[in-house]
Amino acid sequence: MGAEVYFANGLRKIKPYHHSRLSFAKGRWLNRTLLDVLSDEFRANTREEYEKGILQRKFQVIREDVELSVEEVLRERIRNKDVIKTTCHKHEPPVKQWAKEENNGPGWVAGMKVIHECEELLVIDKPSGIPIHPTGQFYQNTLTEVLKNNGNTVFPSHRLDKITSGVLILTKNAHMANKIQHQIRQRTMSKVYLARVDGAFPLADAHGSLTPFEIPDRTTTEESAIYTIELKKQFPAAFSPPREAKTKFYPLKYYAESNETLVACQPITGRTHQIRIHLARLGHPIVNDPFYNLKSSRNPKRLAFMLECHNWNTQTSESPSLSEYFDEFLKEAEKIRGSERSDVSLEKCPECDVNIYPDPTCEELQLFLHAWRYTDASGNLNFETDIPEWAKSGWTL
């Protein structure tokens, strides 16, 4: 696509570019107009803004390989096998700049450290602040696209959040990716993460040890269901099904000066945000977690519900209904958005008239959670990264 990359304030930025995307209509969209779908499910813009976008042919419907007219798009209901085409002047958010001048040559790829490479695998130490693959607003500013532009077409075999760093196993063919994904589903892969959390974790001391789980009595196990609440979806689909999850934690070192603890985390199951939610439920959230630490959360009501209610299926009749909670969460989110809009005088893109939001800081693109070790049951796959800088404080390594 030839996107123009530049760097500023520690960020890797992409100059805005035009981008079109095709996708088949989802089952829940059938028998609804495209305008209804856009305004109900994608709340980034108002209904009036989406209608204007349809008139400008930013949103189109392709039926039997023929693009419908603007009038037809506004009038016709979506049918099975319709294709939705969206065209935008894409403003990709920046990611954290990871490459340093010395990060090149043998042992490095696209400025990222190579842990292992063979005919089928490329294992790297993923930097924080960059998503793995295209999703949402991100396309060129993703790890797989960066690697592709450097001559490495790879397939992710597991996921790490954008702001999480550490061992990332990439495969050079889809067959190997499926094989590793199967091992993960069968729980034959052992994973150990490092996290820096608030407070004195149970049985933590200031002496510390980088050998996790060596004293069984110091291990804390959290078992509770994990779910997500996605406000961009309608109720009740916004509440994902609760799924049982189990994580083991082991304190490595207590930092008295900051009242924080370095903790080893071993997820036994593989649920989204499992480690982060379990730590928060234990009362020791990751110190700089923007979502699951009440001190910094932008949605404290929603977070408090997730921490207190481990399984929304178990709500009693005396409790407020889920729909009432959902309405409260929507009001909270809208109040925050309104406050942000009033606090910032936003520029407009001269070409597409969208708001141009301030860049995030480098600190906002880093989470003190790091995938440290990955090992399979046979021992054939055994990968470990260096200790991240935020975990080295107070150690002699």
C-alpha positions as CSV (number, residue, x, y, z in Angstrom):
1,M,0.0,0.0,0.0
2,G,3.0,2.2,0.4
3,A,1.9,4.0,3.5
4,E,4.3,6.8,4.6
5,V,5.9,6.1,8.0
6,Y,7.5,8.8,10.2
7,F,8.5,9.1,13.8
8,A,7.7,11.8,16.4
9,N,7.8,12.0,20.2
10,G,8.7,8.3,20.6
11,L,5.9,7.2,18.3
12,R,5.7,5.4,15.0
13,K,3.2,7.2,12.9
14,I,1.4,6.6,9.6
15,K,0.4,9.4,7.2
16,P,-3.3,9.2,6.5
17,Y,-4.2,7.2,3.4
18,H,-7.3,6.0,1.5
19,H,-8.4,2.4,2.3
20,S,-11.3,0.2,1.2
21,R,-12.5,-2.9,2.9
22,L,-15.0,-5.6,1.9
23,S,-16.9,-7.9,4.3
24,F,-19.9,-10.2,4.0
25,A,-23.0,-9.0,5.9
26,K,-23.3,-10.6,9.3
27,G,-26.4,-12.7,10.1
28,R,-27.7,-10.2,12.7
29,W,-27.6,-7.5,10.0
30,L,-30.1,-9.2,7.7
31,N,-33.4,-7.4,7.0
32,R,-32.0,-4.1,8.4
33,T,-30.9,-1.1,6.4
34,L,-27.2,-0.4,6.4
35,L,-27.9,3.0,8.1
36,D,-29.6,1.2,11.0
37,V,-26.7,-1.2,11.3
38,L,-24.1,1.5,11.3
39,S,-25.8,3.7,13.8
40,D,-26.9,0.9,16.2
41,E,-23.6,-1.1,16.2
42,F,-20.9,1.4,15.5
43,R,-21.3,4.3,17.9
44,A,-18.2,6.3,17.0
45,N,-20.4,8.5,14.8
46,T,-24.0,9.8,14.9
47,R,-26.8,8.5,12.7
48,E,-26.6,11.8,10.7
49,E,-22.9,11.3,10.1
50,Y,-23.4,7.8,8.9
51,E,-26.1,9.0,6.5
52,K,-23.8,11.6,5.2
53,G,-21.1,8.9,4.7
54,I,-23.6,6.8,2.6
55,L,-24.4,9.8,0.5
56,Q,-20.7,10.3,-0.1
57,R,-20.4,6.5,-1.0
58,K,-18.1,5.8,2.0
59,F,-20.4,3.0,2.8
60,Q,-21.7,0.8,0.0
61,V,-23.6,-2.4,-0.5
62,I,-22.6,-4.8,-3.3
63,R,-25.3,-7.3,-4.3
64,E,-24.5,-10.0,-6.8
65,D,-21.3,-8.1,-7.8
66,V,-23.2,-4.9,-8.5
67,E,-22.9,-1.8,-6.3
68,L,-26.3,-0.5,-5.2
69,S,-27.1,3.2,-5.8
70,V,-27.1,5.6,-2.9
71,E,-30.9,5.6,-2.9
72,E,-31.0,1.8,-2.9
73,V,-28.5,1.6,0.0
74,L,-30.7,3.9,2.1
75,R,-33.9,2.1,1.2
76,E,-33.0,-1.6,0.7
77,R,-32.7,-4.0,3.6
78,I,-29.5,-6.1,3.8
79,R,-29.8,-9.6,2.3
80,N,-27.8,-12.8,2.7
81,K,-24.5,-12.7,0.7
82,D,-24.5,-8.9,0.4
83,V,-21.0,-7.5,0.7
84,I,-20.5,-4.3,2.6
85,K,-17.8,-2.0,1.2
86,T,-16.3,0.7,3.4
87,T,-13.9,3.4,2.1
88,C,-12.2,5.8,4.3
89,H,-9.4,8.3,4.6
90,K,-7.7,6.1,7.2
91,H,-6.1,7.8,10.2
92,E,-4.2,5.0,11.9
93,P,-3.4,5.6,15.6
94,P,0.3,5.8,16.3
95,V,2.2,2.9,18.1
96,K,5.2,3.1,20.4
97,Q,8.5,3.3,18.5
98,W,10.5,0.2,19.4
99,A,13.5,0.2,17.1
100,K,16.7,1.7,18.1
101,E,19.7,2.4,15.8
102,E,21.6,-0.5,17.3
103,N,18.7,-3.0,16.9
104,N,19.7,-4.4,13.5
105,G,21.8,-7.1,11.9
106,P,22.0,-10.7,13.1
107,G,19.6,-11.5,15.9
108,W,17.2,-8.7,15.0
109,V,14.2,-8.4,12.5
110,A,12.6,-5.0,11.8
111,G,14.2,-3.7,15.0
112,M,12.8,-6.5,17.2
113,K,14.9,-9.1,19.0
114,V,14.8,-12.6,17.6
115,I,14.6,-15.3,20.2
116,H,14.5,-18.3,17.8
117,E,14.2,-18.8,14.1
118,C,14.1,-22.0,12.0
119,E,12.3,-23.2,8.8
120,E,8.9,-23.1,10.5
121,L,9.1,-20.6,13.3
122,L,10.0,-17.0,14.0
123,V,10.0,-16.3,17.7
124,I,10.5,-12.6,18.8
125,D,10.4,-10.5,21.9
126,K,7.4,-8.4,21.0
127,P,7.7,-4.7,22.0
128,S,4.8,-3.1,23.9
129,G,2.5,-0.6,22.2
130,I,1.9,-2.4,18.9
131,P,-1.0,-4.8,18.0
132,I,-0.1,-8.1,16.4
133,H,-2.3,-8.1,13.4
134,P,-4.7,-5.8,11.6
135,T,-7.8,-5.0,13.7
136,G,-10.1,-2.0,14.2
137,Q,-8.3,1.2,13.3
138,F,-4.9,-0.5,12.9
139,Y,-3.5,-1.9,9.6
140,Q,0.0,-0.8,8.6
141,N,0.9,-0.1,12.2
142,T,0.7,-3.8,13.2
143,L,3.5,-6.3,13.8
144,T,2.6,-8.7,11.0
145,E,2.4,-5.9,8.4
146,V,5.7,-4.5,9.6
147,L,7.3,-7.9,9.3
148,K,5.7,-8.5,5.9
149,N,7.1,-5.2,4.7
150,N,10.5,-6.5,5.8
151,G,10.1,-9.7,3.8
152,N,8.7,-11.9,6.5
153,T,5.2,-13.3,6.0
154,V,4.2,-14.9,9.2
155,F,1.2,-16.2,11.1
156,P,0.5,-15.5,14.8
157,S,-0.1,-18.7,16.7
158,H,-1.3,-17.0,19.9
159,R,-2.3,-13.5,21.0
160,L,-0.7,-10.8,23.1
161,D,-2.5,-7.5,23.8
162,K,-1.2,-4.4,22.1
163,I,0.3,-3.0,25.3
164,T,1.8,-6.3,26.4
165,S,5.3,-7.4,25.6
166,G,7.3,-10.6,25.5
167,V,7.5,-14.0,23.8
168,L,5.5,-14.1,20.6
169,I,5.6,-17.3,18.5
170,L,5.0,-16.6,14.8
171,T,5.0,-19.4,12.2
172,K,6.0,-19.4,8.6
173,N,3.0,-21.5,7.5
174,A,-0.6,-21.9,8.5
175,H,-0.1,-25.6,9.3
176,M,2.4,-24.9,12.1
177,A,0.2,-22.1,13.4
178,N,-2.7,-24.5,13.7
179,K,-0.4,-27.1,15.4
180,I,0.7,-24.6,18.1
181,Q,-2.8,-23.3,18.6
182,H,-4.0,-26.9,19.2
183,Q,-1.3,-27.3,21.8
184,I,-2.4,-24.2,23.5
185,R,-6.1,-25.3,23.5
186,Q,-5.0,-28.7,24.9
187,R,-3.1,-26.9,27.6
188,T,0.2,-28.5,26.8
189,M,2.0,-25.2,26.6
190,S,3.2,-23.7,29.9
191,K,3.3,-19.9,30.0
192,V,4.9,-17.7,32.6
193,Y,4.3,-13.9,32.6
194,L,5.9,-11.1,34.7
195,A,3.7,-8.4,36.2
196,R,4.4,-5.4,38.5
197,V,1.4,-5.0,40.7
198,D,0.1,-2.7,43.4
199,G,0.7,-3.5,47.1
200,A,2.4,-6.3,49.0
201,F,1.4,-9.5,47.3
202,P,0.7,-12.4,49.7
203,L,4.0,-13.9,51.1
204,A,6.2,-11.4,49.1
205,D,9.5,-10.3,50.5
206,A,12.2,-7.8,49.6
207,H,14.9,-10.3,49.0
208,G,13.3,-11.8,45.9
209,S,14.0,-14.7,43.6
210,L,13.8,-15.1,39.8
211,T,12.8,-18.8,40.2
212,P,9.0,-18.8,40.2
213,F,6.9,-21.4,41.9
214,E,10.0,-22.9,43.7
215,I,8.2,-22.8,47.1
216,P,4.6,-24.3,46.6
217,D,3.3,-22.6,49.7
218,R,3.9,-19.2,48.3
219,T,1.7,-19.8,45.3
220,T,-1.7,-18.1,45.1
221,T,-4.4,-19.5,42.8
222,E,-7.3,-17.5,41.5
223,E,-10.2,-19.4,40.0
224,S,-13.1,-17.2,38.8
225,A,-15.1,-16.8,35.5
226,I,-13.9,-14.3,33.0
227,Y,-16.2,-12.3,30.6
228,T,-16.1,-9.0,28.8
229,I,-18.6,-6.1,28.5
230,E,-18.4,-4.5,25.1
231,L,-20.5,-1.3,25.0
232,K,-20.4,-1.0,21.2
233,K,-22.7,-4.1,21.1
234,Q,-26.3,-4.0,22.0
235,F,-27.7,-5.5,25.2
236,P,-27.6,-8.5,26.0
237,A,-24.9,-9.4,23.4
238,A,-22.6,-6.8,25.1
239,F,-22.1,-9.4,28.0
240,S,-19.9,-12.2,26.7
241,P,-20.6,-15.7,28.2
242,P,-18.7,-16.2,31.5
243,R,-16.0,-18.8,31.1
244,E,-14.2,-20.4,34.0
245,A,-10.5,-19.4,34.3
246,K,-7.6,-20.3,36.5
247,T,-4.3,-18.5,37.1
248,K,-1.4,-19.2,39.5
249,F,0.6,-16.3,40.9
250,Y,4.0,-16.3,42.7
251,P,5.6,-13.2,44.3
252,L,9.2,-12.6,43.1
253,K,10.2,-9.4,44.9
254,Y,8.5,-6.7,47.0
255,Y,9.5,-3.1,46.5
256,A,8.9,-1.3,49.8
257,E,9.7,2.2,48.5
258,S,6.8,2.0,46.0
259,N,4.6,-0.6,47.7
260,E,4.6,-2.8,44.6
261,T,5.4,-6.4,43.9
262,L,6.9,-8.2,40.9
263,V,4.8,-11.3,40.4
264,A,5.1,-14.4,38.2
265,C,1.8,-15.4,36.6
266,Q,1.0,-18.7,35.1
267,P,-2.4,-18.9,33.3
268,I,-3.8,-22.4,33.2
269,T,-6.6,-21.4,30.9
270,G,-6.4,-18.9,28.2
271,R,-9.2,-16.3,28.5
272,T,-9.0,-12.7,27.3
273,H,-7.4,-10.4,29.9
274,Q,-7.4,-13.3,32.4
275,I,-4.2,-12.3,34.2
276,R,-5.2,-8.7,34.5
277,I,-8.7,-9.4,35.8
278,H,-7.6,-12.1,38.3
279,L,-4.9,-9.8,39.7
280,A,-7.4,-7.0,40.1
281,R,-9.9,-9.3,41.8
282,L,-7.1,-10.3,44.2
283,G,-6.7,-6.6,45.1
284,H,-3.3,-6.3,43.3
285,P,-3.9,-4.8,39.9
286,I,-1.1,-4.1,37.5
287,V,0.2,-0.7,38.5
288,N,-0.3,1.0,35.1
289,D,-3.3,-1.0,33.9
290,P,-5.6,1.6,32.2
291,F,-8.6,-0.8,32.3
292,Y,-8.4,-3.0,35.4
293,N,-6.8,-0.7,38.0
294,L,-9.5,1.4,39.7
295,K,-7.0,4.2,40.4
296,S,-6.7,4.8,36.6
297,S,-9.8,3.2,35.0
298,R,-11.8,5.5,32.8
299,N,-14.9,3.3,33.5
300,P,-14.9,2.6,37.3
301,K,-18.5,1.6,37.5
302,R,-18.1,-1.1,34.8
303,L,-14.8,-2.3,36.3
304,A,-16.3,-2.5,39.8
305,F,-19.1,-4.7,38.5
306,M,-16.6,-7.0,36.8
307,L,-14.5,-7.3,39.9
308,E,-17.4,-7.9,42.3
309,C,-19.6,-10.0,40.0
310,H,-17.5,-13.0,38.9
311,N,-20.3,-14.5,36.9
312,W,-23.2,-12.3,35.7
313,N,-25.4,-15.4,35.3
314,T,-25.5,-15.6,39.1
315,Q,-27.1,-12.2,39.7
316,T,-29.9,-12.5,42.4
317,S,-33.4,-11.3,41.9
318,E,-32.7,-8.5,44.5
319,S,-29.9,-7.1,42.4
320,P,-30.5,-4.5,39.7
321,S,-31.1,-6.2,36.3
322,L,-28.3,-6.6,33.8
323,S,-30.0,-4.1,31.5
324,E,-30.1,-1.5,34.3
325,Y,-26.3,-2.0,34.8
326,F,-25.7,-1.8,31.1
327,D,-27.6,1.5,30.9
328,E,-25.4,2.8,33.8
329,F,-22.3,1.7,31.9
330,L,-23.4,3.5,28.8
331,K,-24.1,6.7,30.7
332,E,-20.7,6.5,32.3
333,A,-18.9,6.1,28.9
334,E,-20.9,8.9,27.3
335,K,-20.2,11.2,30.2
336,I,-16.4,10.5,29.8
337,R,-16.6,11.1,26.0
338,G,-18.5,14.3,26.5
339,S,-15.9,15.5,29.0
340,E,-13.1,14.6,26.6
341,R,-14.7,16.5,23.7
342,S,-15.2,19.6,25.9
343,D,-11.7,19.5,27.3
344,V,-10.0,19.3,23.9
345,S,-10.3,21.6,20.9
346,L,-10.0,19.1,18.1
347,E,-8.6,19.8,14.7
348,K,-10.4,18.5,11.6
349,C,-8.8,16.6,8.8
350,P,-9.0,19.0,5.7
351,E,-9.7,16.0,3.4
352,C,-12.3,13.9,5.3
353,D,-13.4,16.3,8.1
354,V,-12.9,13.7,10.9
355,N,-11.7,14.8,14.3
356,I,-8.0,14.5,14.8
357,Y,-7.4,13.3,18.4
358,P,-4.2,14.0,20.4
359,D,-1.6,11.2,20.3
360,P,-1.3,8.9,23.2
361,T,1.9,9.1,25.4
362,C,4.5,6.4,25.3
363,E,3.5,5.6,28.9
364,E,-0.1,4.9,27.8
365,L,1.2,2.3,25.3
366,Q,3.0,0.2,27.8
367,L,1.6,-2.3,30.3
368,F,3.8,-3.8,33.1
369,L,2.9,-7.3,31.9
370,H,5.4,-9.4,30.0
371,A,5.3,-12.9,28.4
372,W,8.5,-14.2,29.9
373,R,8.6,-18.0,29.1
374,Y,6.8,-20.4,26.8
375,T,7.4,-24.2,27.0
376,D,5.6,-27.1,25.6
377,A,5.2,-30.5,27.4
378,S,7.8,-32.2,25.2
379,G,10.4,-29.5,25.8
380,N,10.9,-29.0,22.0
381,L,9.6,-25.5,22.2
382,N,11.3,-23.6,25.0
383,F,11.6,-19.9,24.7
384,E,12.5,-17.1,27.2
385,T,13.1,-13.4,26.8
386,D,15.3,-11.0,28.7
387,I,13.8,-9.4,31.8
388,P,12.1,-6.1,30.8
389,E,13.5,-2.9,32.2
390,W,10.5,-2.2,34.5
391,A,11.1,-5.5,36.2
392,K,14.9,-5.0,36.8
393,S,14.5,-2.3,39.5
394,G,16.3,-3.4,42.7
395,W,17.9,-6.5,41.1
396,T,21.5,-7.3,40.4
397,L,21.2,-9.2,37.1
